[in-house]
Amino acid sequence: MATTPVPLPPLPANSGVRIGHVHLKVADLEGSLRFYRDVLGFTLTQRFGAQAAFLSAGGYHHHLGLNTWESAGGRPPPRGATGLYHVAILYPTRAELADALRRLVEAGVRLDGAADHGVSEALYLRDPDGNGVELYRDRPEADWPRQPDGSLAMVTEPLDLDGLLQSANPLHPEPSENR
């Protein structure tokens, strides 16, 4: 007599699994390099002429790939279309996130929003191609807000941007209000 195997529930992804890099289609490679390299501070690790570039933080081969292979001169997708909502860039410390905010202010980049989620602090903006970008730092897991049953109790509260800027690396002066 043949038996039908009982399907096992899927195993969760291993806790060591990480998103390794993001590759974005961009309209203007130079404009995107000015944003990701010159404003956010990523390092150019490799370039393929005027069509593609790879950028990194801390010497990794690349965290961001930028290319114009299918998108040179293109426009962002219209609202209501599917696609990337945002790419989230995790900063290791509050001081590093504060330094990213300082860089954005100095470059005149407008924020779409800023939030304290209880588990993290986040800045939301758009890159030159209209792609959503989240710059954030996680709080230690022991400090995450929880429900009585232990589940997360994330929130969306205003983020104190002035307080965040005061956490910036003291090696970088705060941006001037006259710029």
N, C-alpha and C positions, 0 to 999 in steps of 0.2 A: 504494500500500500504506500503510495507516494504522499509525502506530507508537504504542505506549503510552508516555506520558511516565514517566520514572523519578522516583519521589518523592524529593525532597531531604530530608535530615535537617533537623529543626527547628533554627532558629537559637537560640542562647541569648539570654536577655533582656539587653538593653543594660545595661552596668555603671552607667549613670546612673539606672536605674529604682529607685525607692524606694517604700516603703509610706508614703503621705501622711498618713493619719489612721485612727483606729479609732472606730467608733460602737458603743456598748454599750447594750443594753436593760437598764434597771435597775428595781428595785422601788420605790425611794424616792429621788427626785431630790435632796432636801436631804441625805440621808445620804451619797450619792455625791459631792455637792459638798463636803461636809465632808472627805471622804477625799482626793479629787483636788486640790481647791483649798487647803484649810486644812492638810492634812498633807503632801502631796507638793509643794505650792507652785505648781501650775498657775494661770494667770490666766483668769478668766471673761471671754470675749470677746463672747458674745451669749447671750441667754436667751429662750426662748419660753414665758412664763408658768411654770406649775408642771409642764410636760410635757417640756421639753428645754433643754439647756444645752450650750454649746460652750466648750472650754477650750484654752489654748495655753501654750507656753513660748516666750519671746523674741519675742512680737509676731506670730507666724504667725496666720492666720485661725482655725485650730483643729487641734489634734493629737488631741483627744478630743471625741467627741460622746456625750452621755448623753441617753437618752430613756425615757419611760414609756408611749409610744404603745401598745405591745402587752403591757407587762409590769408596770404599776402593781400593787403588792402581790404580785407573783409570787414564786415560789421558784426557787432555782438548779436547773439540770437535775440529775437523779440521776447518781450515779457510773455509769459504763458507757454513758452517752449520748454522742452526737456533739455537737460544738460547739467553741467556743473553748477551747483548752487554757490558753494565757495570752497576754497582750499584753506585749510586751517594750519597755521604755522605755530608750533609750540615752542615757547621760550622757556629756558630752564629756571629762570628766577624772575621775581618781580622787578628787580633792577634792570634786567635785560629787556623786559616788556616796556618798562618806562623809557629806556633808551630808544626803543623802536618808536614810541610815541613822540619823543623829542625829535627824531629824524623826520617823522611825518609832518610835524608842526613846522620845522625849519624848511621843508620842501614845499609847504603850502598844500599838502594833500588833505582833502576834506574827508572826515569820517562820516560814514553812514549811520554809525551808532557805536555805543560803548555800553557794556553790561557787566554786572557782577552776577554770576550764576550760582554763587555759593560754593561750587566746586572749582570754579575758575573765574578769572577776570579776562575780558575779551574786548578787542577793538575790531570794528567792522568797517571795511572800506572797499573800494573798487580799484582794480589795476587799470592801466591805460586802455585795455580792451574790454573793460566793463565786467571782467570776471570778479566775482565776490572773493574777498580775502579776509580771513579772520586771523588776527594776531592775538595769541592768548598765552596765559600761564596757568597751570593747575596749582591749586592749593594742595597741601599734603592730604592724603586720603583720610587720615585720622580727623581732619577738620571739616570734611564734607558734611553738609546738613543731611540728616536722616529722619525718616518717619519712625514712629514707635516700633514698627515691624522690621526696621533695619533697611528698608528700601530708600533709595535716594530721594531727597526733597529739594531738587534743583529749583532755582528761582531766576527771575530776570529783573534785577534791580538796577538803578542807575549806578554807573561806575564813577567814582570821584577822580576825574582826570587830573586835577591840580594835585591831589594827594599822590596819585600815581607818578606824576612828573617829579615830585620831590624824592621819589625812590630811585631816580636815574643815577647811573654811575657818576660819581663825583669827578671823574676825569673828563667828562663832557659837560660844559656849561649849559645851564638851562637856556632855552631859546629866548631871544629878545622880543619884546612886544612890539618893537619898532620895525621889525623886518617886514 
